[in-house]
Amino acid sequence: MIASELPAQSLGSVMTPARFAHPRANRESRLCEAVVAYEFKRGRRRTIGMAVGADGLVVSAPRWVPLYEVEAALQEKANWIVRKLDEARERQQRLESARIQWQDGATFPFLGESVIVVLDPRHAFTTVGGGLKSAGVEVVLRTDAEAPNLTLAGVPRLTLHIGLPQTATHAQIRDTVQAWLMRQAHSIFTARLNHYAPQLQVQWRKLSLSSAGTRWGSARSDGAIRLNWRLIHFQQSVIDYVVAHELSHLRVMDHSPRFWDTVRSVMPDYETLRSQLKDDAIPRWH
């Protein structure tokens, strides 16, 4: 029998089904042609619950619900589960692709622009017992106009020259860049707070930098402001939105319509800027 006469095969029979596996999976089900290994838990609850996170699917059920009812509930929600698992996997892949390899030539965003790391031993650095003392490392940001021989067409026009030798470890390079970014963040955030506070007729008293995983900022009624230092990766307009948002809380401590009117009074396009504030828009550091 020639190839053209072979019986037709279904697409599912010749393609390997997608597989999603939670690291603590203890049960498995086939949903919409995908194999889903999920973590199953029983507890003191009244209904069957399903949650899709970065690790995968977690299913919780009351102790009295039989497994066949759990399976029926999974099949009923199969399309939703697989779609969410696909979205979670795609997001994780985006995050992984954004992970910085800390070495000479690494790039990272600063105020919305790409900066290239240049290990430049010509800048002074201090050694302690043969090791590098990061406090003594000099870091200089240059534009292509200041160092035209170090930039090429198609590469970032900003270069961060770090006084570390080519033998520096990934951790030393990363920590030096992070320390520089945090200094820039504190200076820029302070300037923007001072810019918007008078417009909102509020007074802030203290700025702290945070590394919170899910919060960009917070404000207390005593005037203390916390801002995530990773905001420094975004364009200044996005930083300004977060600054205005937190300062507005010094007038309205909730998210009522009056609060958003307060934000809008100094930032009419805040909704557009807010939509740009996504966690997967910044690089992975570790």
Solvent accessible surface area in square Angstrom, and as a share of the most:
residue,aa,sasa,rsa
1,M,167,0.75
2,I,114,0.58
3,A,83,0.65
4,S,97,0.62
5,E,105,0.47
6,L,110,0.55
7,P,101,0.63
8,A,108,0.84
9,Q,133,0.59
10,S,73,0.47
11,L,127,0.63
12,G,46,0.44
13,S,73,0.47
14,V,87,0.50
15,M,112,0.50
16,T,126,0.73
17,P,47,0.30
18,A,48,0.37
19,R,121,0.44
20,F,10,0.04
21,A,58,0.45
22,H,8,0.04
23,P,98,0.62
24,R,143,0.52
25,A,40,0.31
26,N,99,0.51
27,R,85,0.31
28,E,95,0.43
29,S,8,0.05
30,R,123,0.45
31,L,0,0.00
32,C,64,0.38
33,E,114,0.51
34,A,3,0.02
35,V,22,0.13
36,V,1,0.00
37,A,8,0.06
38,Y,2,0.01
39,E,21,0.09
40,F,24,0.10
41,K,98,0.42
42,R,92,0.34
43,G,20,0.19
44,R,224,0.82
45,R,94,0.34
46,R,214,0.78
47,T,89,0.52
48,I,46,0.23
49,G,17,0.17
50,M,44,0.19
51,A,59,0.46
52,V,37,0.21
53,G,36,0.35
54,A,85,0.66
55,D,75,0.39
56,G,9,0.08
57,L,1,0.01
58,V,31,0.18
59,V,0,0.00
60,S,21,0.13
61,A,0,0.00
62,P,1,0.00
63,R,156,0.57
64,W,181,0.63
65,V,6,0.04
66,P,47,0.29
67,L,76,0.38
68,Y,157,0.60
69,E,70,0.31
70,V,2,0.01
71,E,58,0.26
72,A,60,0.47
73,A,21,0.16
74,L,0,0.00
75,Q,82,0.37
76,E,144,0.64
77,K,102,0.43
78,A,6,0.05
79,N,112,0.57
80,W,88,0.31
81,I,0,0.00
82,V,22,0.13
83,R,121,0.44
84,K,69,0.29
85,L,6,0.03
86,D,59,0.30
87,E,80,0.36
88,A,27,0.21
89,R,96,0.35
90,E,95,0.43
91,R,88,0.32
92,Q,73,0.32
93,Q,111,0.49
94,R,120,0.44
95,L,11,0.05
96,E,81,0.36
97,S,96,0.62
98,A,37,0.29
99,R,77,0.28
100,I,18,0.09
101,Q,114,0.51
102,W,12,0.04
103,Q,91,0.41
104,D,66,0.34
105,G,38,0.36
106,A,9,0.07
107,T,64,0.37
108,F,4,0.02
109,P,36,0.23
110,F,15,0.06
111,L,52,0.26
112,G,40,0.39
113,E,70,0.31
114,S,60,0.39
115,V,0,0.00
116,I,36,0.18
117,V,1,0.00
118,V,33,0.19
119,L,10,0.05
120,D,6,0.03
121,P,69,0.43
122,R,184,0.67
123,H,24,0.11
124,A,73,0.57
125,F,64,0.26
126,T,60,0.35
127,T,80,0.46
128,V,93,0.53
129,G,91,0.87
130,G,77,0.74
131,G,32,0.31
132,L,41,0.20
133,K,97,0.41
134,S,71,0.46
135,A,91,0.71
136,G,30,0.29
137,V,17,0.10
138,E,76,0.34
139,V,24,0.14
140,V,45,0.26
141,L,57,0.28
142,R,60,0.22
143,T,42,0.24
144,D,53,0.28
145,A,88,0.68
146,E,116,0.52
147,A,4,0.03
148,P,93,0.58
149,N,127,0.65
150,L,74,0.37
151,T,22,0.13
152,L,134,0.67
153,A,109,0.84
154,G,88,0.85
155,V,62,0.35
156,P,27,0.17
157,R,114,0.42
158,L,15,0.07
159,T,1,0.00
160,L,0,0.00
161,H,0,0.00
162,I,0,0.00
163,G,0,0.00
164,L,1,0.01
165,P,29,0.18
166,Q,112,0.50
167,T,121,0.70
168,A,14,0.11
169,T,73,0.42
170,H,114,0.51
171,A,45,0.35
172,Q,58,0.26
173,I,3,0.01
174,R,54,0.20
175,D,65,0.34
176,T,8,0.05
177,V,0,0.00
178,Q,42,0.19
179,A,46,0.36
180,W,15,0.05
181,L,0,0.00
182,M,59,0.26
183,R,133,0.49
184,Q,52,0.23
185,A,0,0.00
186,H,86,0.38
187,S,70,0.45
188,I,33,0.17
189,F,0,0.00
190,T,36,0.21
191,A,54,0.42
192,R,43,0.16
193,L,0,0.00
194,N,83,0.43
195,H,85,0.38
196,Y,18,0.07
197,A,7,0.05
198,P,91,0.57
199,Q,90,0.40
200,L,0,0.00
201,Q,156,0.69
202,V,25,0.14
203,Q,125,0.56
204,W,46,0.16
205,R,170,0.62
206,K,125,0.53
207,L,18,0.09
208,S,28,0.18
209,L,42,0.21
210,S,11,0.07
211,S,67,0.44
212,A,40,0.31
213,G,65,0.62
214,T,133,0.77
215,R,148,0.54
216,W,43,0.15
217,G,13,0.12
218,S,26,0.17
219,A,16,0.12
220,R,148,0.54
221,S,99,0.64
222,D,76,0.39
223,G,3,0.03
224,A,14,0.11
225,I,1,0.00
226,R,113,0.41
227,L,0,0.00
228,N,4,0.02
229,W,1,0.00
230,R,47,0.17
231,L,0,0.00
232,I,0,0.00
233,H,6,0.03
234,F,17,0.07
235,Q,100,0.44
236,Q,77,0.34
237,S,47,0.30
238,V,2,0.01
239,I,0,0.00
240,D,10,0.05
241,Y,8,0.03
242,V,4,0.02
243,V,0,0.00
244,A,0,0.00
245,H,24,0.11
246,E,10,0.05
247,L,0,0.00
248,S,0,0.00
249,H,17,0.08
250,L,38,0.19
251,R,116,0.42
252,V,5,0.03
253,M,103,0.46
254,D,76,0.39
255,H,106,0.47
256,S,34,0.22
257,P,109,0.69
258,R,156,0.57
259,F,0,0.00
260,W,41,0.14
261,D,80,0.41
262,T,9,0.05
263,V,0,0.00
264,R,94,0.34
265,S,79,0.51
266,V,26,0.15
267,M,12,0.05
268,P,108,0.68
269,D,80,0.41
270,Y,10,0.04
271,E,112,0.50
272,T,80,0.47
273,L,14,0.07
274,R,121,0.44
275,S,67,0.43
276,Q,78,0.35
277,L,29,0.14
278,K,117,0.50
279,D,46,0.24
280,D,38,0.20
281,A,61,0.47
282,I,5,0.03
283,P,10,0.06
284,R,49,0.18
285,W,11,0.04
286,H,131,0.58
